[in-house]
Amino acid sequence: MPTLRLAIAGVGNCASSLLQGLEYYKTHDLARASGLLHQQIGGYRLEDIRVVAAFDVDARKVGRPLEEAALAPPNCTKIFAEKLPSSEVTVQMGPVLDGIAEHMARYPAERAFRAADAEPVDVARALLESGAEVLVCYLPVGSERAVRHYAEACLAARVAFVNCVPVFLASDPAWAERFRAARLPIVGDDIKSQVGATIVHRTLARLLADRGVTLDATYQLNTGGNTDFLNMLEHERLANKRVSKTESVQSQLDERLAAENIHIGPSDYVAWQKDNKVAFVRLEWRGFGDVPMNLELRLSVEDSPNSAGVAIDAIRCAKLALDRGVAGPLEAASAFCMKRPPKQMRDVDATRALDSWISA
Ligand SMILES: NC(=O)c1ccc[n+]([C@@H]2O[C@H](COP(=O)([O-])OP(=O)(O)OC[C@H]3O[C@@H](n4cnc5c(N)ncnc54)[C@H](O)[C@@H]3O)[C@@H](O)[C@H]2O)c1
């Protein structure tokens, strides 16, 4: 039986959904259950994924069994797996670095991060000891130093890296080269949800171009009530997130919009929404005879399972690349799974490129 040994950095809502998904699809008929893009990638099914290490910094997660930490506050995503099995993994203390924004302290503990009072482990050594092959990075937006710390540890411990955070590594030529030189694959950056605001917005922008009309202006305003949205209230942490989301839409247009005519980003934190994310999207264009027209839509999704459905594929692609001896940024997997890949593709092309890479 092939096994994929996975490490997780950041046991937040996305990690919780990922772990729940691993359990959910074990007990549901795959032919009837929705939400799984690929039953197998390179021979790896979901039941072949075994979590062997996990890192966090929150007092309610560090030192706890992974299956308990995944459901501990401030995680607030929907619970769709009846019970998480015992994983025999204890969440280890990572280095906090810039992982926790200062303003978290001003919000109630059940909704915000609280650092554990524990010594951080040596992440590279912990990875080596666990036998991890792939690490999925789920740190908060703006954790530039912390994400790089886990990437360095992966380089040292020879572990492939799946970067779900808008800290630019796979899309940064210098970091890409470091992974290539170390003969390790990297998939990144910033996970794209399965049916989320980004892909809907990209698809509509592309549709307008394909139908011969000129997009004049657009926005995407997002609200949510999870710690991801709370974290993003600090605008300095947001710069890369805005770039990543905006470029993801710009990349689909024949002609780029001027900066003042495109506004995309997390817009506000609404506590009671919890892990429900609502996106308000507006596109304005001129049709035949330059006559003005517009479209408005409201999209409501559960944020974390929406991204876990894609991460589960990115992780298996990283392992398949390891098996094949493929190193550096995985172009097709990153274009399909991530908002800020090293090379942007049209979504239909990314789907085709990924499927042909998997079956090569
Ligand atoms: N649909 C989605 O949910 C989606 C889409 C795109 C990108 N992302 C990105 O994925 C990342 C994870 O999202 P989430 O919703 O799980 O966030 P979250 O806030 O629920 O979880 C982040 C976790 O990281 C932990 N953490 C903070 N600093 C750390 C450190 N130094 N070392 C180890 N752990 C640390 C926190 O304690 C928390 O458990 C975010 O950057 C988010 O923007 C999510």
The ligand as an SDF file (V2000), in Angstrom:
LIG
                    3D

 44 48  0  0  0  0  0  0  0  0999 V2000
  -10.6050   29.1210    1.7040 N   0  0  0  0  0  0  0  0  0  0  0  0
   -9.6780   29.2920    2.6340 C   0  0  0  0  0  0  0  0  0  0  0  0
   -9.9310   29.0130    3.7680 O   0  0  0  0  0  0  0  0  0  0  0  0
   -8.3460   29.8310    2.2170 C   0  0  0  0  0  0  0  0  0  0  0  0
   -8.1640   30.2140    0.9030 C   0  0  0  0  0  0  0  0  0  0  0  0
   -6.9430   30.7400    0.5260 C   0  0  0  0  0  0  0  0  0  0  0  0
   -5.9170   30.8560    1.4300 C   0  0  0  0  0  0  0  0  0  0  0  0
   -6.1180   30.4730    2.7290 N   0  0  0  0  0  0  0  0  0  0  0  0
   -5.0150   30.6920    3.6500 C   0  0  0  0  0  0  0  0  0  0  0  0
   -4.6720   29.5170    4.3720 O   0  0  0  0  0  0  0  0  0  0  0  0
   -4.1230   29.9160    5.6430 C   0  0  0  0  0  0  0  0  0  0  0  0
   -4.8010   29.1310    6.7370 C   0  0  0  0  0  0  0  0  0  0  0  0
   -6.1620   29.5060    6.8100 O   0  0  0  0  0  0  0  0  0  0  0  0
   -7.0420   29.0560    8.0670 P   0  0  0  0  0  0  0  0  0  0  0  0
   -8.4230   29.5040    7.7700 O   0  0  0  0  0  0  0  0  0  0  0  0
   -6.7860   27.6600    8.4360 O   0  0  0  0  0  0  0  0  0  0  0  0
   -6.4140   30.0130    9.1890 O   0  0  0  0  0  0  0  0  0  0  0  0
   -6.6030   29.8860   10.7710 P   0  0  0  0  0  0  0  0  0  0  0  0
   -6.4890   31.2470   11.3270 O   0  0  0  0  0  0  0  0  0  0  0  0
   -7.8330   29.0860   11.0930 O   0  0  0  0  0  0  0  0  0  0  0  0
   -5.3570   28.9790   11.2160 O   0  0  0  0  0  0  0  0  0  0  0  0
   -4.0400   29.4260   11.3070 C   0  0  0  0  0  0  0  0  0  0  0  0
   -3.3490   28.5250   12.3410 C   0  0  0  0  0  0  0  0  0  0  0  0
   -1.9620   28.8360   12.3480 O   0  0  0  0  0  0  0  0  0  0  0  0
   -1.5240   28.8240   13.7020 C   0  0  0  0  0  0  0  0  0  0  0  0
   -0.2580   29.5650   13.7840 N   0  0  0  0  0  0  0  0  0  0  0  0
   -0.0250   30.9060   13.8970 C   0  0  0  0  0  0  0  0  0  0  0  0
    1.3120   31.1400   13.8830 N   0  0  0  0  0  0  0  0  0  0  0  0
    1.9340   29.9380   13.7760 C   0  0  0  0  0  0  0  0  0  0  0  0
    3.2920   29.5390   13.7340 C   0  0  0  0  0  0  0  0  0  0  0  0
    4.2880   30.4380   13.7890 N   0  0  0  0  0  0  0  0  0  0  0  0
    3.5690   28.2060   13.6370 N   0  0  0  0  0  0  0  0  0  0  0  0
    2.5580   27.2830   13.5830 C   0  0  0  0  0  0  0  0  0  0  0  0
    1.2470   27.6170   13.6270 N   0  0  0  0  0  0  0  0  0  0  0  0
    0.9400   28.9300   13.7200 C   0  0  0  0  0  0  0  0  0  0  0  0
   -2.6820   29.4200   14.4730 C   0  0  0  0  0  0  0  0  0  0  0  0
   -2.6310   29.1390   15.8420 O   0  0  0  0  0  0  0  0  0  0  0  0
   -3.8590   28.7330   13.7610 C   0  0  0  0  0  0  0  0  0  0  0  0
   -4.1260   27.4750   14.3590 O   0  0  0  0  0  0  0  0  0  0  0  0
   -4.3300   31.4220    5.7330 C   0  0  0  0  0  0  0  0  0  0  0  0
   -3.1480   32.0860    5.3750 O   0  0  0  0  0  0  0  0  0  0  0  0
   -5.4110   31.6830    4.7160 C   0  0  0  0  0  0  0  0  0  0  0  0
   -5.4180   33.0020    4.1890 O   0  0  0  0  0  0  0  0  0  0  0  0
   -7.3040   29.9630    3.1300 C   0  0  0  0  0  0  0  0  0  0  0  0
  1  2  1  0
  2  3  2  0
  2  4  1  0
  4  5  1  0
  4 44  2  0
  5  6  2  0
  6  7  1  0
  7  8  2  0
  8  9  1  0
  8 44  1  0
  9 10  1  0
  9 42  1  0
 10 11  1  0
 11 12  1  0
 11 40  1  0
 12 13  1  0
 13 14  1  0
 14 15  2  0
 14 16  1  0
 14 17  1  0
 17 18  1  0
 18 19  2  0
 18 20  1  0
 18 21  1  0
 21 22  1  0
 22 23  1  0
 23 24  1  0
 23 38  1  0
 24 25  1  0
 25 26  1  0
 25 36  1  0
 26 27  1  0
 26 35  1  0
 27 28  2  0
 28 29  1  0
 29 30  1  0
 29 35  2  0
 30 31  1  0
 30 32  2  0
 32 33  1  0
 33 34  2  0
 34 35  1  0
 36 37  1  0
 36 38  1  0
 38 39  1  0
 40 41  1  0
 40 42  1  0
 42 43  1  0
M  CHG  2   8   1  16  -1
M  END
$$$$
